[in-house]
Amino acid sequence: MWQKNFPKIKLTTTPTPLEKMERLSKDLKGVEIYMKRDDLTGLAFGGNKARKLEFLLGEGQEKGSRTVITQGGAQSNHARMTAAAAAKLGWEAVLVLAGHPPQNEQGNVLIDTLLGAKIIWTGGEKRSEVVKREIESLKKEEKKVCNIPTGGSTPLGSLGYLQAAEEIYNQEKDLGVNFDYIVAPVGSGGTHAGLLFGKYMYGLKAKIMGVAADDQDFSPVIGDLFRGIAELTGIAYQREEGDLILTQDYVGPGYGEVDEPTLKAVKYLALQEGIIVGPVYTGKALAGVLDLALKGFFPQGSKVLFIHTGGNPEIFAYNQELGGQKNAIQ
């Protein structure tokens, strides 16, 4: 198998469960919703980034690194999971987070601190400049640094979702189901690229759809990552026209800024299925899936697999916004 060609550290509890959302599907009348529970991958509340870190830190370890640096927003799920992986491996973790230190450590920031990560706040500087300066400082201390970009979205990191596509392929067979759509949040592109490549590798019938968490044009990013996976694996696929399905209709006010549809979707899923999603990534994508289903975007009888990419700790940084939400999706 292709996995044998890449160094990998076991960090996840996989394969993750895949289950039908019975009550939610009943409400949507004609569209069946399933969920791939990648919030249960392990590493300090779980999430999709654990899959990527297995490959990224595997390469770093092979090169002799024992210090990892990465970057993200204040409530970065990727940063939190990188810190958790470093703690598990006994590595040093440096997190470069956008903005200024919060008055109260909440959500992912609190967990980053509990995990022993060194947090560097950028203030008004560009994250890339702060990362560059910190790497130079670490090198002066004769440390070999594993530098992971935002979201771990490199061709190597995307292999984590090529592996997830294999899990979905096997779970389809076990359940006797063929999904028509696989929908996931898009925050940096790696998850989507891995799933799209996996569609071709494992012959998945489903269309791969992404719901963007910010207003960046992810199409060229995902296209580049797809080509990068092909180069890494030595497997080239002729992509079908129109296979890159993305929507930015559910970004709301902007990245990290939640709106009423997202908040309602988060509370609705909690009340209907007992499952929590955060509002920054997964909650926005969920709001998109529910709205598209109600508008008839998915044909009657469609089976839609939603990828729960994790991020649950961020809800504690949005406690005021989430308080008092009603159980409604209209």
N, C-alpha and C positions, 0 to 999 in steps of 0.2 A: 504493500500500500504506500501511497504517496507520503504518509506521515513519517515513515521510517527515514526519510531523507532530511529531516529537520530535528535538531536537538529540542527537547521539550521537557518542561518540569510539570509534574502532575500537581495541579492546584485546585482543580474543580471536582465537584460531585456530579458527574455526568454518566449516562445521559440524563438530562433533566426531564421531569414529567411533562406529558402532553395530555390535556384534559378538555372535555367539552364543557362550555359554559351553559349549563342547562337552562337556568332561569333567564339569563340574558338572551339566549337564542329564542326562547319562548316569547319574550317581549318584542323581538325584532320581526317575528312573523314571516318566515320564509327564508331567512338567512341564518345558517348555523355558524356560531362562533366557537372556535377552539382556542386554547392558549398554550403556548410553549413556555414553561415556567423557568425562564433563565434568571429569574430573581432568586432561584434556589441553587445557584452554582457553587455557593460557599464563599469564603473570604469576607468576613465582616459585613453581613447582610446581603451578600451575593450581587449578581448583575452580569451583564454581558461581557464586561471587560476582563473577567477572569479567564475566559477562553483565549483572548488575545495575549494575555500576560503569560500563559503557559509557553507560547512560542517565543515571545519577545525576551522574557527573562531566561528562557532556555538558551537562546543565542548569547545573551549577556554572560551567563555562567560559563559557557564554553570558552568565551574570550577572556575569562578571568575577572569579570566584574563582580564586585560585592557592594557596590553603591549604585542606586538607581535614582535618576532625576526625571521628573515629568512636570507637566503644566496643565492648567485648566482654570475654569471659573471658580468662584468661592465655594460653591456647592458641588464641585466636580466629583462625580461617581468614580470616574477613572482614577483620579488622584487617591481617593479613599481606598480603592481596591489595590492600587499599586503599593500603598503603605501597608495594607494587610498582607500582601504577598511578601513584601520585604521582611515584615515581622516574622512570618512563617519560616522564611529562609535564613533569618539571622543577618539580613543585609541592612545597610543604612538607606533610608529613604529621604529624598529632598523634594518637596512639593512647592512649585512656584505658582501661586494663586493670584488671580486678578483682583485689584482693588486694595482696600485697607482692612486691617484686622477688625472684626466685628466687636461690638461692645460685649455681646454674650456669645459664647461658642455654642452653636446649635447645629443640628443635622450632621452633615458630613464633616464639618470643621471640628466638631467635638470628637468624632471618631478618629479623624486624622491625628488629633492630639493624643488620644488614648493609645493609639498604635505606635506612638513614639516618633512620628515623622517630624522632620525639620520643615517648618512652613515659612516660606519667604513671600511676603506680600509685595506686589509690584507698585502699589500706589498709582502714580500716573505714567509709569514706564511701560514700554511694550514687554510682554512676557518673554518674547524671544531674546531680547537684549539682556534681561535679568538671567535667563537660563544660560546664555553664553558666558556671562561674567561668573556665574556660580560654578560652571564646569571648569573654567580656567583656575578658579580658586581650589577646587577639589583636585585637579591635576597637580597643582603645586604641592599638595599633600601626598602626592604619589598614589592617588587612588584611581583605579580603572572604573570609569563611569559608564553605565548603561543609560543612554539618553533616549527616552521614549516620548514621541510627539503627542500632541493633544489627542486624547481618545484611543491611543494605541493604534491609530488607523494608518498602518503601512501594509504593503502586500504581505509581509510576514505575519503581522498581527491579524490580518483578514483571514488567514488560514483557520483561525478559531471558528469562523462561521462556515467555512467549507466543511469542517468536521460536524458542525451543528446540522448542516444540510443532510449529511449522511444519517444522523440520528433521526431527522424528520422522515427520510426515505424509509428507514426501518420501522418507525412508529406508524407510518401510513399502512405498511403491510400488516403490522400487528393489529391495527384497528379496523382494517378493511375500508379505509377512507382514502380518497384522492382529493386533496385540497385544490380549490380553484384559485385562491389568492393566499399569499403569505405576506403579511403586513408587519412592518417594524418601524420604530422611530429612527430618524436620521439626524445624527448630531455631528458626525465627522466622516461618515461614509464607509468605514471599514466593515461594519456588520452587513450593510446592504451589498457591498461588493462580494463578500464571501458567500452570502446566500445566492446571489445571482450566478456566480461561478458554479456553486453547488447545484443549481438548477440544471445546468448542462451536464455536469459530471455524473449526476445520479438520475438524470432523466425525469426530474420532477415536472408534473403537469402544471403546477401552480404558476400564476403570474406573481412576480416579486414586486411589491409596492412599498414605497417609503413615504412616511409622513415627516416632513422636516420640522425641527425644533427651532430653527431660526431662518432668516431670509437669505442665507447664502445659496448660490447656485451650486448644488451638489453634483449635477450631471457630469461635468468634466472631471471632478474629483473621483467619482465612482468609476468612470471610464478608465482613468489612469490606474486606479487600484486593480481593476479587473485585468488590465494588460500586465500589471506587475505580478499578479498571481500566476498568470500564464507563463511568464518568464521564470518565475521561481520553480514552478512545478514541471515545466517543460511540456505542458499540455495546452494546446491552443484550440479554442472553440470559435466557430463562426457565429457571431451573435445574430439573433433574429431582430428585424427592424421593430422598433417600438418596445423593446424588452425592458427599457429603463423607465419605470413608472414612478414618478415623484409628484407630491403635492406640497405646496407651501401655504395652502389655504387655512391651516390651523396653527400658524405661528403666533397669532394674536398680537399683542403689543410689541413683542420682540423676545429675544432669547432670555430665559429666566424670568420673564414677565408673564404672569398667569392671567387668564381671562375667565369669564363666567362659564363658558362651555367646558373648559378644562376642569374647573373646580367641580362642576356638576358631574362630569364623567368619573372623576376620582371617587366622589362620594357614592355615586350610583353603583359602581362596581363593588365597592366595599359592602354596601347594603344587600346587593343581589347575590354576590358570590363569596363574600368574606375574604376578598383579595385586595391588597393595598397596592396602589401605584403612586409614584411621585408625579408632581405636576409639571416638571421641567421638560422631560422627554416622553416617558411612557404615557403620562396622563394626556398630553397633547395628541399623541398618536391614537390613543383610545378614543378621545373626543372625535377625532377624524373618522375612525372606523364606524362609530355609532351614527354619526351624522350622515356618512355616505350610505350606510345601510338603510337609514330612514328615508333618504332621498331616492333610493332605488338604483344607486350606482352598481351594486352587486346584484346580478340577475337572481330571480327567485330560485331557491334551491341551492344557492351557492354555499360552499363550505369554505369559511375564511379562518385561516390560522393567524392569530395575533401573537407576536413575539413579545413577551414581557421581559424587557431588558433590565429590569431592576431599578435602583435609584430610590428605594423606599425611605432611607434616612432623611432625604431632603424635605419630606413633608413636615418635619419638625421645625424647619425654618419658614414654613408657610402656615403656621398654626392660626394666625389671625384671619388669613384669607379663607382657610378651609372650614373654620368654625361656622356652624349654622347652615351648611349647604343642604339643600333639599334633595330628596330622592326623585329626581326627574331628569330625563334626557331631552325633552322637547324644548 
